[in-house]
Amino acid sequence: MDQANGAAESKNILVVEDEIMIRMLLEDMLGDLGYTIAGAVGRIDDAVKLAKTGEFDMAILDVNLNGQTVSPVAEILEERGLPFVFATGYGERGLPERFMNRPTLQKPFQQENLSKILSQAFDRATA
């Protein structure tokens, strides 16, 4: 087992993405990297509910969910001390102002970049 998969072992990821095809692609990539999907949702109300009570190690948050900002979800995760990364096709300028320093996964993403961003986010969370 390579080091990237070793780091992913037993880590549960929450996926918040409104585009079903992108969500499925992300789930497949995460599975290939050795992560477990703790939940995958595409609506802000479902995401808020899971952010408050879900059991997971990290979240991947689409910045824009059907025209709604994902900020309320990010704020809950921040309060809980859970790491998260943003996924966006708009670059860093699409991020909510207070979260500009968070790791960002640029769409369209590749598995290698996904692995790198998640590793950085986990390292940052344990630093």
C-alpha positions as CSV (number, residue, x, y, z in Angstrom):
1,M,0.0,0.0,0.0
2,D,1.5,3.4,-0.9
3,Q,1.7,6.2,1.5
4,A,-1.2,8.2,0.1
5,N,-3.6,5.3,0.6
6,G,-2.1,4.6,4.0
7,A,-3.0,8.1,5.0
8,A,-6.5,7.7,3.7
9,E,-7.2,4.5,5.5
10,S,-10.2,4.7,7.7
11,K,-10.8,8.4,7.0
12,N,-14.5,9.3,6.4
13,I,-15.3,12.1,4.0
14,L,-18.5,14.1,3.7
15,V,-19.2,15.2,0.1
16,V,-21.4,18.3,-0.5
17,E,-21.9,18.7,-4.2
18,D,-25.0,19.6,-6.1
19,E,-24.0,18.2,-9.5
20,I,-24.9,14.5,-9.3
21,M,-22.2,13.5,-11.9
22,I,-19.5,15.4,-10.1
23,R,-20.6,14.0,-6.8
24,M,-20.4,10.4,-8.2
25,L,-17.0,11.1,-9.7
26,L,-15.8,12.4,-6.4
27,E,-17.1,9.4,-4.6
28,D,-15.3,7.1,-7.0
29,M,-12.1,9.0,-6.7
30,L,-12.2,9.0,-3.0
31,G,-12.9,5.3,-2.9
32,D,-9.9,4.7,-5.2
33,L,-7.8,6.7,-2.8
34,G,-8.9,4.5,0.1
35,Y,-11.3,6.9,1.8
36,T,-14.8,6.0,3.0
37,I,-17.8,8.2,2.1
38,A,-19.6,9.2,5.3
39,G,-22.3,11.0,3.3
40,A,-23.0,12.6,0.0
41,V,-25.6,15.4,-0.4
42,G,-26.4,18.1,-2.9
43,R,-28.7,20.4,-0.9
44,I,-27.8,23.1,1.6
45,D,-30.4,21.9,4.2
46,D,-29.1,18.3,4.1
47,A,-25.5,19.6,4.3
48,V,-26.3,21.7,7.3
49,K,-27.9,18.8,9.1
50,L,-24.9,16.5,8.4
51,A,-22.4,19.2,9.3
52,K,-24.1,19.6,12.7
53,T,-24.4,15.9,13.6
54,G,-22.4,13.8,11.1
55,E,-19.5,11.6,12.0
56,F,-16.7,12.2,9.5
57,D,-13.1,13.3,9.4
58,M,-13.3,15.9,6.6
59,A,-15.7,17.5,4.2
60,I,-15.4,18.5,0.6
61,L,-17.7,21.5,0.0
62,D,-18.9,22.7,-3.4
63,V,-18.9,26.5,-2.9
64,N,-22.2,27.1,-4.8
65,L,-25.1,24.7,-4.2
66,N,-27.9,25.6,-6.7
67,G,-27.2,29.3,-6.2
68,Q,-26.8,29.1,-2.4
69,T,-23.4,29.7,-0.8
70,V,-22.1,26.8,1.3
71,S,-20.8,29.2,4.0
72,P,-23.3,28.1,6.7
73,V,-22.0,24.6,6.4
74,A,-18.3,25.8,6.5
75,E,-19.1,27.8,9.6
76,I,-20.6,24.8,11.4
77,L,-17.6,22.6,10.5
78,E,-15.2,25.4,11.7
79,E,-17.0,25.5,15.0
80,R,-16.8,21.7,15.4
81,G,-13.1,21.9,14.5
82,L,-13.5,19.6,11.5
83,P,-11.3,20.2,8.5
84,F,-12.8,20.9,5.1
85,V,-11.8,21.8,1.6
86,F,-13.7,23.8,-1.0
87,A,-14.4,22.6,-4.5
88,T,-15.0,25.3,-7.1
89,G,-14.8,26.1,-10.8
90,Y,-14.4,29.8,-10.0
91,G,-11.0,29.7,-8.4
92,E,-10.2,31.3,-5.1
93,R,-12.1,34.5,-5.9
94,G,-15.3,32.3,-5.7
95,L,-14.6,31.6,-2.0
96,P,-16.5,33.3,0.8
97,E,-14.2,36.1,2.1
98,R,-13.6,34.6,5.6
99,F,-12.5,31.2,4.1
100,M,-10.0,32.5,1.6
101,N,-7.2,30.7,3.4
102,R,-8.8,27.3,3.1
103,P,-7.6,24.6,0.8
104,T,-9.3,24.7,-2.6
105,L,-9.9,22.0,-5.1
106,Q,-10.2,23.4,-8.6
107,K,-12.8,21.9,-10.9
108,P,-12.5,19.9,-13.0
109,F,-10.3,17.9,-10.6
110,Q,-8.0,15.0,-11.1
111,Q,-7.5,12.2,-8.6
112,E,-3.8,13.2,-8.0
113,N,-4.7,16.7,-7.1
114,L,-7.6,15.5,-4.9
115,S,-5.2,13.3,-3.0
116,K,-2.7,16.1,-2.5
117,I,-5.3,18.7,-1.3
118,L,-6.8,16.2,1.2
119,S,-3.4,15.3,2.5
120,Q,-2.5,18.9,3.0
121,A,-5.8,19.6,4.7
122,F,-5.4,16.7,7.1
123,D,-1.8,17.7,7.8
124,R,-2.9,21.3,8.5
125,A,-5.7,20.1,10.8
126,T,-3.2,18.1,12.9
127,A,-0.6,20.8,13.0
